[in-house]
Amino acid sequence: MKNFINIHDVDDVDALVREAMQCKQNPRADHTLGKNKTLGLIFMNPSLRTRLSTQKAGLNLGMDVMVMNFSGEGWALETEEGVIMNGDKAEHIKEAAAVVGAYCDIIGLRSFPSLKDRELDYKDHVINEFVKYAGVPIISLESATVHPCQSLADVLTIEETKQVERPKVVLTWAPHLRALPQSVGNSFAEWMNRTDYDFVIANPKGYDLSKEFTGKASIIHDPDEAYKGADFIYAKNWSSYEDYGKVLSTDENWMVDERKMELTNHGKFMHCLPVRRNVVVSDGVIDSDSSIVIQEAANREFAAQAVLKQILLGIE
Ligand code: CP
């Protein structure tokens, strides 16, 4: 594997999930693979899980790990080509990417969308500029459009929890006060499209994700209908893709609650975290035995480790 930017970098999803399972069974089995290799983790936005799990994964493989919060700590980055840099941005992304690449053997990068300009956001310009100028493999730690490390951990979690061969998996929009990216929903959808699960997306009208990511999923605008018989309820808020970046609804009928979970087939509750309790999901659901959010978050370490291992094997 050269880079891990999205699902298209993965030839065999099953094999990568199996690799993550092996990492989980014995996290230190390959503790010399990353010896004398440096992993740089660059965050342009906040993180708890991604930062710590990827750092831990690198340490499990014997890598040296450096972490930097660009937002607040780094120079403000100019990302446009050919501009006269006489404003508040002190460094161009071309130099920044190349300099980080000079210090690191692999770079992980998080960069959220603006949610103002859909065309620009969906070019995933920042991460693609790092791919172009860093000169070393790049791992997406959540870009403007996708969050592949999260999605790999999600598939791993479903595989180790499912009770039937072909589970019904429902990605449901849930309310939120703020405008959030579509990246987790997009990414989960495109990874589900690479499985043979029965995959359904439930969201209010006006919140359909881009067809580029939803693929073969059934799109349902009635949560009760979607929840019926589900084995997994994967909740996430996203702002509108159609009316780009807007919050069109905060309808609490879309919150994951005990009544709707009763419609499922003893369904498990998933969320990438962080989650707003009693806005996105009721206390009763997230505190119940059906919630597997901590297992899901813990699996981020092994998903990241499987990806790092594949990339390290490619650069040896
Ligand atoms: N799920 C996830 O990416 O969490 P963080 O934003 O805390 O990294």
Residues whose N, C-alpha, C, O or C-beta is under 5 A from the ligand:
A	BS01	CP	P46 S47 L48 R49 T50 R51 C272 L273 P274
